[in-house]
């Protein structure tokens, strides 16, 4: 990107069991919409519509498939026996919470899928990808092995791509992926990687202020391990602490209160502890071209930022070198959020416009435009080495929209998760998708 290497937005396709189970403590939107019926078809089409828009702007766009849900292997690991139908029936007994945990479609938020380090930033000149272990939430810990399988199927050339195992599990190395990672680069200059974390797992925890209301998910130890695996120069990695007041307001990931791209960073003053010191370090590393836009608590209260998600926008570089913000409709509807975004776009810098998107079905579960995408920088040679059909073009887009319209339900309520027909429909849909995307058998049921 600093050298004009294009960034591709790998968006997660919303899965056929998309539902509102309210599984995520600290995620205000997820908790407040728990139990309402969901519309997986509309949610998936909203996501595809966003991908179509990004591609139409001349920005790289690709897709990642949903995960198999409900996850039968996990239910069997928990002691449920028999055929798929028998396992479903047994797991849905009582209040069905275990079945809801194993039916989550949260893999759609691919910002949490992994952290990637471009080949131009790594010591060995390969693209490094570290799938997130997501150990802080049970319904998301189920994603890591499938994510690794999917990414290995796409980035299969070992000479160019280093696909790492997720960090060893447990709370010590709790890793939430690129939702806490930002890559910045001055034009023509070397990149800087921001790895934000919420808590230290070992040692001087008392030296760091902690959130009181909601859990801090990312450990500093995990952030440091990901930076090592990505082979980033130590002097190009910065490790700011997420502000505990931000986490307590519902900013469970950094991408709820900050978004950066190339030499531009938008952030809330409660994104990081001592944000002034963080910005000073970035100016030192990136030079005079670095531009930061800080929203103060007075201009945009952090609770409002969490509700309207202006920072969970995509900040995209267009082919002409200017930038566009893709923000959720909720940010247009909230005057202070809209005011901040339009102040940035009117500041005379590289950011020239704000576009608003309807992603309500994702937003109500706590994920905005930035949650839905994993940013991966690929050289032309690296892109050519990918054999899977995952890069967006009009033909793929039309085929995916038709696939969703045919295969997805327009209503999934809490009780529908125990429906063995929904399970069969979902497997048939995913089986067809692996053929559309040419990624081979990535799911347990295809083994």
Secondary structure by P-SEA (a helix, b strand, c coil): ccccbbbbbbcccccccccccccccccaaaaaaccccccaaaaaaaaaaaaaaaaaaccccbbbbbcccccaaaaaaacccccaaaaaaaaacccaaaaaaaaccccccccccccccccccccccbbbbbbbcccccccccccaaaaaaaaaaaacccccbbbbccccccccccccccccbbbbbcccbbbbbbbbbccccccccccbbbbccccccccaaaaaaaaaaaccccccbbbbcccaaaaaaccccccccccccccbbbbccccccaaaaaaaaaaaaccccbbbbbbccccccaaaaaaacccccccccccccbbbbbccccccccaaaaaaaaaaaaccccccbbbbbcaaaaaaacccccccbbbbbbcaaaaaaccccccccaaaaaaaaaaaaacccccccccccccaaaaaaaaaaaaaaaaaacccccccccc
